[in-house]
Each structure stands twice: as C-alpha cells, then as structure tokens.
C-alpha cells in the first residue's frame, strides 16, 4: 500500500482556511493594540533604533515585560537544545584603542585614503578626548584564549492568563562564543541561559501581538558595533549615523541625522536607565550613571563629554567614576543586552 500523500478534492476531508474574524474587527484590534503600545512604552527604555541597522525600532526586554503584563500573557519556557563543553578552547581577540599620529603622506599632510581604510577595517577612529577635542586612535589587537563553551536554545510560549490558550511562540539562542561572553565563558553560563530566554520572550511578544510591522527584536542583541541604546519614535523611527570623521569646526560629517552639538539648554541631566555608549567619548555608559541626554539628536553624553557648558552641567549631574571598560578592552558588541549580562541576574530583578 502506497504511503504517498495525495491531494483531496472537496468533501469533508479538505482543509480550507477561512478568517475567524471580520476585517473590520482585526483592524480595530490592531489599532487598539498599537495605541496601547505607544501610550505605555517609553522610548529609549522599552524600545529604540539601533544605529546602522535600518529604520525599524527593536523591542527590548522591559517593553516585552510591560506588554505581557498589560495583555494578560504569561510565558512558559522550554530548553529545546543545549551544548555544554567545559574543556572547549576558544581563540579570542581583545581590542583596545590608543591615541596615535594620523597616517601621513610623503611631504606632510594627512593620508586620507589610509585613514578611511583603517576606519573601514575597524582599526582606526576619530574620538573626542576629555577636553572635547577630536583625536585619532588606532586599535591594538591582542590575542588570547579562554576555556568553556555553553550554548542554549530556548522556546518561549505565551499563553492567555484568562483561558490558557497559546497566543504566541518565539525561539531565542545565546552562546558564550558571543564576544561579550567569550572572555569568561565559565562565569557566563547562567547569563547565557537568561539571555536565551529573554530573546525568546521578545520574539514571542512580537509574534503574539502581531507587532513585527513596528518592531524587530534581532538587532537588539545580534548587531555589532556602534552605540546601542538609542531611543527612537516607533511611529517614525530614524537611525542616527555612527561615528563620523570630524569636519572643520569639530562637527561630524556624513549622512543621517545632523550631528551638530546641542545647545547647553537642550541637554537634560538624568540617570541612565540602560547601557550604551557616550556620543562624545565613545566609551560605555552603564545603567545608573549620571548622563546628559540630547533628546533632539537621541544622544547620551557623560557630563564631561557634552559639547559646551560642561562646568554648569556638572553641578546638575555629577559624573560617575570612570569604569574599567572605558579604559580597557572595548567590547564591539556592547549593547542593551549588557543590562542583565554583567551582573548576577537576581540583582537585575529578572
């Protein structure tokens, strides 16, 4: 007897997919959901655009948690795949930035082709020093090894609290091979589990509420380089340009949003609610640090790095002590993911 599948024409055995609700009802529900999202989520905290990854905002963990609470959804997690190798040897590269003389052409003058080539390779950059002056820096790459490999793939299933019905699913993965964990894989196993669950929940939330037209979640954790936690209006998201070559007068050149420094009155002192990078010195900003926020340009500055009026603003927002990350090896994938990655998950309330 043949086991080949054959199409069924008509009859009770045929499957025809039909809408369960009228078009007007689904349109109204989506409009209501979007209005709720725009009212309860805070830009730069719950969602934002990742520079260099396009125009669509990414949904972050705090936003996913708020939406699940608001829509009465509870998550159920399942580890569907894992890889644990305590003896795996990882080859790693550590990069730090040092001030250097700009490449010169014979006879004097900067070698613009060499400068742009180094920037394109990620081995050179223009950087604002503590005095607000642009300096040329080149990367020093040191090689090393670490031991241990931990990888998890987790499925998150969202159910309605009222009915128990499954309304959405998402899959998330994380590995200690990612640059922010590869230095100390043995210490990061628990963090990797939580990051996998976090990514799965965000994906499930976008799926359950049909928000993929407004949000993405992949770029939050997987995109590399550049500042990460950049707020943007989900209704008209725009991605600010990344580090650009300083033009005459100290301004950055390049396309995208104008990088002209904000006036002193346009910068608002506040405590950082997420991790990212200072737009002035390009070093990390950690959650809880005192910063100055340029809402118009969607940029965050250390108090000593903001253009103009530093002494007055220092009285309003005292700078936090310089972190080891600011002076040591730079993590090119430093992003909002570090909100839970660099300390015990229990300390973050997860």
Secondary structure, 3 states (H helix, E strand, C coil): CCCCCCCCCCCCCCCCCCCCCCHHHHHHHHHHHHHHHHHHCCECCCEECCCCCCCCEEECHHHHHHHHHHCCEEEEEEEEEEEEEEEEEEEEEEEEEEECCCCECCCCCECHHHHHHHHHCCCEEEEECCCCCEEEEEEEEEEEEEEEEEEEEEEEEEEECCCCCEEEEEEEEEECCCCCCHHHHHHCHHHHHHHHHHHHHHHHHHHHCCCCCCEECHHHHHCCCCCCCCCCCCCCCCCCCCCCCECCCCCECCCCCCCCCCCHHHEEEEECCCCEECCCCCCEECCCCEEEEECCCCEEEECCCCCCCHHHHHHHCCCCCCCHHHHCCECCCCCCCHHHHCCCHHHHCC
